[in-house]
């Protein structure tokens, strides 16, 4: 009797996991706290669903950007194959000069981010933190600058933490990639700062020597990769997110399938336990979303 049908069914399951089926030992919902859907909500949410992702938090850098209530309401009406939560821009047009209408927008979004751009105006950061909405902070310069000066990530995070320490509010640091940034956030948490942060699979998998590809922040060194893994293991880093960016793209590396499988690999590698991985992909993102008054349907 031929074993080909069984093997074909196995490959089919491997390529098209559903609802967390990639976790053969334990199923749980998956929330991606940081992705980009641009202007094709249906197309990219379908890809996410095929990969086994149940909910997506997506950034504001569509064309035009999600920087007003009308656009945000419009995007929420589009067909989606998994639950979606938009993020508003912090500043109008992602220009870093004038805050959006935060009070009007906040009931409809998880938080606010100028992701893709570092908000240099710390007075604007202070103003939005004072409104007690979740700020998802992109603390990296432009790719070309970050490639030459990777230490700027840590410097920018340090600036934000100083503002947060005085102002309070809700602060989440996006796509942590540097050893010094992990150390800074670890110390800040030990000192009592109530912040959260994320990293992405490419930052605990690849070094800049492994891949010659544009991703912002840029890939780091072996020391950075090890530090990110340590930060995940000891709880310094709360969340693993994809930073999925649709093609064509100027910068970006991850896709939804790679996001899950590389994250899953941390368990095989012994970096995380199964329960720790569940925290990074589901429980912690769930807490962050629900703390903003939103309900998950998964």
N, C-alpha and C positions, 0 to 999 in steps of 0.2 A: 504493500500500500504506500502510495507516494506521500511524502511529508511536505510537498511544495505548498498546498493550500494553507497548512498551519503556519509555515514560514511567511507566506504572503500576508496572512492576517496579523502576524506579529509585527511585520514592517509597517503595515497600515496603522496599527495602534501606536507604533513608535513615532511615526510621522505626524499623526493627527490626534494628539492627546486631547481629552475633553474634561473640563471641570476639575483639573488637578490630577488627571490619571497618570501624569508623569511621576507622581509620588506613589509608586506601587506599594510601598510599605505603609503609607498613611496619606489619606486624602484630606486636603483642607483648601479653603478658598484662597485665591491669590489676588492681591491688590498691588498694582503698579503705581507708586506715588509720584512718578515723574516721567511723563512721555510727551511727545509732540504729535498731534494729529493733523496740524495745518488746516486745510480746508476740505479734507475728505474723511469726515467722521465715520461714515458707514464702512468704507473700505478698510480703514485701519482698525476699527473695533472688531471687524470680522476676523482679521488676522490675529488680534489679541485673543479672541474667543477660541479660535482654532488651536492656539498655543496653550490654552488652559488657564487664561487670565479672566477673572470675574469682574474686576472693576479697574478703571483707569482714572488717574488724575492727570489732566493735560494742560500744558502751558499756554500762555496767551499769544505766542508769536505766530499767529496765523496772518493772512493778508486779506483785509486789514487786521491789526491786532485787536484782541479782546480787551478794549479799554473803556467800554461804556456799556450801560445796561441793555440797550437795544440789541447790540451784537451778541451779548451773552445769552439773552433770552432766545434769540434766533437760533443760536448753535444748540441750545438745549432741546429744541424742537426737532432736530435732525434725527433720522433713524440711527440707532446704535445697537450693536449686537452684544454689548455688555454694559454694565452700569458706568456712567461717566460723570465726572465731577470737574467742572472747569476751574481754572485759576485766572484771575484778572491780572492785567498789567498793574504795576505800581504807579507808573507814570504814563501820561497821555502819549500815545504813539511810541512807547518804549524809549522815549527821548531823554529821560532822566532829569526833566526840568519842572514838571508840574504834576502833582498828585491827581489821580483819577477821582471820581466821586465815590469815595470809599464807603460812606454811609449808605448810599443808595444801592451799591453793587453787592455789599457783603452778604445779604441773605441768600444770594444765588451762587456763591462760589465757595470753594474750600479755603482759599487764601489769595495772596497777592504776590506776584513775582515779575520782575523784569528779566527773567531767565534768558541767558544769552548775552546779557549786558550787566556789568558791575555798576551798581548805583553809587556814584562817587559823592553825591550830595548827602552828607550825613545828617543834615537838618531835615531833609525829606524822610530819611530813614527814621529819625526820631519822631517825626509827626505821625507816620503810619503805625509805628510801634505803640504810640500813645493811644491809638484807637482800638487797641487790644484785638486786632485781627491777626491771623496767621501770616507771617512774612516768610516766604520761601526764598532764601538769599543765594544768588549766584555770586560767588566771591572769586571770580577768575577774570583776568584781563582778556583781551582778544587773543586768539590762538597764537598768532605770530609772536606776540609779546610774552605770553605764557611759556612758549617753547624756550625762549632765551632766559626768562626770569621766572622759573616755576615757584620760587619762594614767595612771589606776590600773592599766591592763594592764601598762604598762612598770614601774611601781613594784612590782607583785606579782611579775613575772618577776625583777626585780632581787633581791627578797627570796629567792626560790627559788634563784637562782644563788649567792648568798652561802652558803646552807646547803649546796648541792651542792659548792661549792668546798672546804668544810671536811670534808664527809662522804664525798664520792665516791658511786658508785652508777651508776644508769642513769636519765637524765632526758630526757624528750621534751616540748617545749612545744607545746601545741595552739593551733590557729586564731589565728596571729599576724595582727594587723590594723593596728597602729600603726607609723608611721615610726620613732618613738623605740625601739620594741621591736625592730625589725629592726636598727637601729644598735647597740643593746645586745648583741644576740645575735651580731652580726658581730664586735664587739670581744671578746666572751667567747671566741669560737672562735679568734680571733687570739692570745689570751692562753693558749690551750691547753686550754680546757675542752671535754671530749668530750661534747657534748650534741647532740641533734637537735631539729628543729622542723618544723612544718607550717603551711601556710595553706590557704585555701579559695577557690574561684573567685569568690565574691561580693566578696572583699576585694581582688582585682586587676581587678575588672570595674566595680563600682558604687561611687559615693560616696553619702553620706547625702542629697545633693541630688537624686540620680538616683531613689532609691526611698524611699518612706516605709513601711518595713516593720520588724518586730521581728526582730532577729537578734542573738545574743549570742556574741562581743562585737559592738557596734553597727558599722554601716558607718562608714568614715572619710571623710577629705577627699581631694581630688585628690593632695595631697602624700603621703598614706598609700598610696593606690593605686599611685603611681609607685614609692614606696619598696619596697612588696611585690614589684613586678615586678623591681626592681633586686636585691632579696634572692634571688629565684628565679634570676635570670640569673647572679649571682656565686657561687651555692652556699651562701649564708647560710641559705636556707630549703631544707630537704632534700626535702620531700614536699608534694604537693598532695592534699588529702583533701576529701571532699564535705561532711561534717557533715550528711549527709542525716537529716532528721527527718520521720517519717510524719505525715500529716494524721489528725485535727486536731491542731494544735500551737499553743502560746502564742507560741513564738519559732521561727524557722527560715525558710529560703528555698530551699535547694538541693534538687534531685532528681537522680537518677542520670544521666539523659540530659543535663541542663544541666551537671553536673559534668564530663562528658567533652567535650562540645562547647566549653564555655568554656575548658577546659584546652587543647584542640586549637587554639583560636584564638590562643594565645600563639605558636605556630609561624608562623601566617599573619601575625601582627603583627610578627614578627621579634624578639620578646622572648627566646624560647628556640629552640635548634636541635631537630631531631627527636630526637637522642640525649639532649639534656638533658631533654626531656619524658619520654622513656622512663625516665630516672633518677628523676624525680619521681613517676611513676605506677606504676613496677614495680620497678626495681632497688633503690632506697633502701628502700621499704617491705618488700621481700623480705629485705634484710639485717637490718632491724630485727626482723622476725618470726622469722627463722631464728636470730638471735642469742639468742633466748629458748628455743631448743631445739625449735622446731616445724618441721615439714616441709610445704612447699607441694606440692600435687599438680597444679600447672599448668605 
